[in-house]
């Protein structure tokens, strides 16, 4: 049965997080993003392509800093990478010169864990993800799904409280991704850790999450937070699952339409400026192709 999300204390809290890039703050990536993530909760973050989902995840991880606002973990402000927050990357992020066991051990090495202890911990998590017996193989010898299992084992081996996953299933085939999703759901249930998944796959988001955070187009704002009350394991053909998928898709389509309208209006505004200048006898060249109807 799904967790009672409303009864959870916030494990991670985002408070008016905004992010600009460039010396003149030209690129506005995130705008006053606020939401809480409960202890042991599984949260999926979805939004239009390029809206800033991965940027937000990096800020939660402490790999990037917000321009304003703050992220709190257990009440303390995150100001850099945290030993109790780990991340699983889309492109696996494995070291090709290290074998499977050595890759999983890496974070423990950085924490100065003694060799015998880190070997035991790494072995336990490799067994959890179904890779016992593959310890001495190298990444190039593994399939995409197996490499991602190594990435998940590495993230878990440091015994974090929060596991962040950035499009973790998008670089592997769908059949393997389905199996991995089930395994991640089992790991979440067994460990009780807090999971945060950024994904463009709406079915994946609903299947795994206790709640789905829908972001707007850039600069990303929280458009809506939707709790998922479906029993686990979840059936994608269930009427409530399909209804929720349609609701989220509608929210994202709204954002796409709003973005297209804004671009069109920007083109009309720039075109009017050019006409005004031409009327004054000045010839200008547009900086980029204009959007016209």
C-alpha positions as CSV (number, residue, x, y, z in Angstrom):
1,X,0.0,0.0,0.0
2,X,1.2,3.5,-0.8
3,X,2.5,5.7,2.0
4,X,0.4,8.4,3.6
5,X,2.3,11.2,2.1
6,X,0.5,14.0,4.0
7,X,1.7,12.5,7.4
8,X,5.4,12.6,6.6
9,X,7.9,15.1,7.9
10,X,9.9,16.9,5.3
11,X,13.2,15.2,4.8
12,X,14.2,17.6,2.0
13,X,12.7,21.0,1.6
14,X,13.0,23.4,-1.4
15,X,12.3,27.0,-0.4
16,X,11.9,29.5,-3.3
17,X,14.8,28.1,-5.3
18,X,15.7,30.2,-8.3
19,X,18.6,29.8,-10.6
20,X,20.2,32.1,-13.2
21,X,23.2,31.4,-15.5
22,X,25.6,33.8,-17.1
23,X,27.4,36.9,-15.8
24,X,24.4,39.0,-16.6
25,X,21.9,36.4,-15.4
26,X,20.6,36.0,-19.0
27,X,19.4,32.4,-18.6
28,X,16.6,32.1,-16.0
29,X,16.4,28.3,-15.4
30,X,14.4,28.0,-12.2
31,X,11.9,30.5,-10.5
32,X,11.0,30.3,-6.9
33,X,10.6,26.5,-6.8
34,X,9.1,25.3,-3.4
35,X,8.0,21.9,-2.3
36,X,8.7,19.3,0.4
37,X,9.9,15.7,0.1
38,X,8.8,13.5,3.0
39,X,11.0,11.0,4.9
40,X,11.0,7.7,2.9
41,X,8.9,9.3,0.1
42,X,9.4,8.5,-3.6
43,X,9.0,11.7,-5.6
44,X,9.0,12.0,-9.4
45,X,9.7,15.3,-11.1
46,X,8.4,15.9,-14.6
47,X,8.2,18.9,-16.9
48,X,8.7,20.1,-20.5
49,X,12.0,19.3,-22.1
50,X,14.8,21.7,-21.1
51,X,12.7,23.3,-18.3
52,X,15.5,22.8,-15.7
53,X,14.6,19.4,-14.1
54,X,18.2,18.2,-14.0
55,X,19.4,21.5,-12.8
56,X,17.0,21.2,-9.9
57,X,18.3,17.7,-9.1
58,X,21.9,18.9,-9.1
59,X,21.0,21.7,-6.7
60,X,19.3,19.1,-4.3
61,X,22.5,17.1,-4.6
62,X,24.7,20.1,-3.7
63,X,26.5,19.8,-7.1
64,X,25.1,23.3,-8.1
65,X,24.1,26.3,-6.0
66,X,20.8,28.2,-6.3
67,X,21.1,31.9,-7.1
68,X,18.5,32.5,-4.4
69,X,16.4,30.4,-2.1
70,X,17.7,27.3,-0.3
71,X,17.4,23.5,-0.1
72,X,17.3,22.0,3.4
73,X,18.1,18.5,4.3
74,X,17.1,17.4,7.8
75,X,16.6,21.0,8.6
76,X,20.2,22.1,7.6
77,X,20.9,24.1,4.4
78,X,22.7,22.2,1.7
79,X,25.8,24.1,0.6
80,X,27.7,21.4,-1.3
81,X,27.8,17.7,-1.8
82,X,26.5,15.8,1.2
83,X,27.6,12.3,2.3
84,X,24.0,11.3,2.9
85,X,22.7,12.3,-0.5
86,X,23.8,10.2,-3.5
87,X,23.0,10.3,-7.2
88,X,22.4,7.9,-10.1
89,X,23.2,9.4,-13.5
90,X,21.6,8.9,-16.9
91,X,24.9,8.0,-18.6
92,X,25.9,5.6,-15.8
93,X,29.0,7.6,-14.8
94,X,31.2,4.5,-14.3
95,X,35.0,4.6,-14.4
96,X,36.1,2.3,-17.3
97,X,39.4,1.5,-15.7
98,X,37.7,0.1,-12.5
99,X,36.0,-3.2,-12.4
100,X,32.4,-3.5,-11.0
101,X,33.4,-4.0,-7.4
102,X,35.9,-1.1,-7.5
103,X,33.3,1.2,-9.1
104,X,30.8,0.4,-6.3
105,X,33.5,1.0,-3.7
106,X,34.5,4.4,-5.0
107,X,32.2,6.5,-2.7
108,X,33.3,4.4,0.3
109,X,36.9,5.0,-0.6
110,X,36.3,8.8,-0.7
111,X,34.8,8.4,2.8
112,X,38.0,6.6,4.0
113,X,36.0,3.4,4.8
114,X,38.5,0.5,5.6
115,X,39.0,-1.9,2.7
116,X,37.5,-4.9,4.3
117,X,34.3,-3.0,5.3
118,X,33.8,-1.4,1.9
119,X,34.3,-4.8,0.2
120,X,31.6,-6.3,2.4
121,X,29.2,-3.4,1.8
122,X,29.8,-3.3,-1.9
123,X,29.2,-7.0,-2.2
124,X,25.9,-6.7,-0.3
125,X,24.6,-4.0,-2.6
126,X,25.8,-5.9,-5.8
127,X,23.8,-8.8,-4.6
128,X,20.8,-6.6,-4.0
129,X,20.8,-5.4,-7.6
130,X,21.4,-8.9,-9.0
131,X,25.1,-8.6,-9.9
132,X,26.7,-11.0,-7.5
133,X,29.4,-12.9,-9.5
134,X,30.1,-9.9,-11.8
135,X,32.5,-8.2,-9.4
136,X,35.6,-8.5,-11.5
137,X,34.1,-7.5,-14.9
138,X,34.6,-4.1,-16.4
139,X,32.0,-1.6,-17.6
140,X,32.7,-2.3,-21.3
141,X,31.9,-6.0,-20.7
142,X,28.4,-5.2,-19.4
143,X,25.1,-4.4,-21.0
144,X,23.5,-0.9,-20.4
145,X,21.1,-2.4,-17.9
146,X,23.9,-4.0,-15.9
147,X,25.9,-0.8,-16.0
148,X,23.0,1.1,-14.5
149,X,22.7,-1.6,-11.8
150,X,26.3,-0.9,-10.9
151,X,25.4,2.8,-10.7
152,X,22.5,2.1,-8.4
153,X,24.7,-0.2,-6.2
154,X,27.3,2.5,-6.0
155,X,24.7,5.1,-5.0
156,X,23.4,2.8,-2.3
157,X,26.7,1.5,-1.0
158,X,27.5,4.8,0.8
159,X,24.3,4.2,2.8
160,X,22.6,7.5,1.9
161,X,19.3,8.8,3.3
162,X,18.4,10.3,-0.1
163,X,18.9,8.7,-3.6
164,X,18.6,11.1,-6.6
165,X,18.0,9.6,-10.0
166,X,18.4,11.7,-13.2
167,X,16.6,10.0,-16.1
168,X,18.1,6.8,-14.8
169,X,16.2,4.4,-17.1
170,X,16.3,6.4,-20.4
171,X,19.6,5.1,-21.7
172,X,18.5,1.5,-21.7
173,X,16.0,-0.6,-23.7
174,X,12.4,-0.6,-22.5
175,X,12.3,-4.2,-21.4
176,X,15.4,-3.8,-19.3
177,X,14.0,-0.5,-18.0
178,X,10.8,-2.2,-16.8
179,X,12.8,-4.8,-14.9
180,X,15.0,-2.1,-13.3
181,X,11.9,0.0,-12.3
182,X,10.6,-3.0,-10.4
183,X,13.9,-3.5,-8.7
184,X,14.1,0.1,-7.7
185,X,10.6,0.0,-6.4
186,X,11.6,-3.1,-4.3
187,X,14.8,-1.4,-3.0
188,X,12.7,1.7,-2.0
189,X,10.3,-0.6,-0.1
190,X,13.0,-2.6,1.5
191,X,15.3,0.3,2.5
192,X,12.8,3.0,3.3
193,X,15.2,5.6,1.8
194,X,13.9,8.8,0.2
195,X,14.0,8.7,-3.6
196,X,13.7,11.5,-6.1
197,X,13.5,10.7,-9.8
198,X,13.7,13.2,-12.7
199,X,12.0,11.6,-15.8
200,X,10.3,12.5,-19.0
201,X,8.4,9.2,-18.9
202,X,5.0,9.9,-17.3
203,X,4.0,6.3,-16.9
204,X,7.3,5.7,-15.1
205,X,6.7,8.7,-12.9
206,X,3.3,7.5,-11.8
207,X,4.3,3.9,-11.4
208,X,7.1,4.6,-8.9
209,X,6.1,7.8,-7.1
210,X,4.2,8.7,-3.9
211,X,3.7,12.1,-5.6
212,X,4.5,13.7,-8.9
213,X,5.8,17.3,-9.1
214,X,4.9,18.9,-12.4
215,X,7.2,21.8,-13.5
216,X,6.3,24.6,-15.9
217,X,8.4,25.5,-19.0
218,X,11.6,27.5,-18.3
219,X,12.0,29.3,-16.0
220,X,10.6,26.3,-14.2
221,X,8.0,26.9,-11.5
222,X,5.9,24.3,-9.6
223,X,2.8,24.0,-11.8
224,X,1.2,21.3,-9.7
225,X,1.9,18.6,-7.1
226,X,-0.1,15.4,-7.6
227,X,-0.3,12.7,-4.9
228,X,-0.5,9.1,-6.2
229,X,-2.8,7.0,-4.1
230,X,-2.8,3.9,-6.2
231,X,-1.9,0.6,-4.5
232,X,1.4,-1.0,-5.3
233,X,2.4,-2.8,-7.5
234,X,0.7,-0.4,-10.0
235,X,-1.2,-1.5,-13.0
236,X,-0.7,0.9,-16.0
237,X,-4.1,-0.2,-17.4
238,X,-6.0,0.8,-14.3
239,X,-8.5,3.6,-14.9
240,X,-7.0,5.8,-12.2
241,X,-3.5,5.3,-13.6
242,X,-4.8,6.3,-17.1
243,X,-6.7,9.3,-15.7
244,X,-3.7,10.6,-13.9
245,X,-1.5,10.1,-17.0
246,X,-4.0,12.2,-19.0
247,X,-4.1,14.9,-16.3
248,X,-0.3,15.3,-16.3
249,X,-0.1,15.2,-20.1
250,X,-2.7,18.0,-20.2
251,X,-0.7,20.1,-17.8
252,X,2.5,19.6,-20.0
253,X,0.6,20.3,-23.2
254,X,-0.6,23.6,-21.6
255,X,3.0,24.5,-21.0
256,X,4.0,23.7,-24.6
257,X,1.1,25.8,-25.9
258,X,2.0,28.7,-23.6
259,X,5.6,28.5,-24.7
260,X,4.7,28.6,-28.4
261,X,2.3,31.6,-27.8
262,X,5.1,33.5,-25.9
263,X,7.5,32.9,-28.7
264,X,5.0,34.0,-31.3
265,X,4.2,37.1,-29.3
266,X,7.9,37.9,-28.9
267,X,8.3,37.6,-32.7
268,X,5.4,40.0,-33.3
269,X,6.8,42.4,-30.8
270,X,10.2,42.4,-32.4
271,X,8.6,42.7,-35.9
272,X,6.7,45.8,-34.7
273,X,9.9,47.3,-33.3
274,X,11.6,46.9,-36.7
275,X,8.6,48.5,-38.5
276,X,8.8,51.4,-36.1
277,X,12.5,51.9,-36.8
278,X,12.0,51.6,-40.5
279,X,9.3,54.3,-40.3
280,X,11.9,56.5,-38.7
281,X,14.3,55.8,-41.6
282,X,16.5,53.3,-39.8
283,X,17.3,49.9,-41.3
284,X,17.9,47.1,-38.9
285,X,18.7,43.4,-39.3
286,X,16.8,41.0,-37.0
287,X,19.1,39.0,-34.7
288,X,17.3,35.8,-35.5
289,X,14.5,34.5,-37.7
290,X,11.1,35.9,-36.8
291,X,8.1,33.8,-35.9
292,X,5.3,34.8,-38.1
293,X,1.8,33.5,-38.7
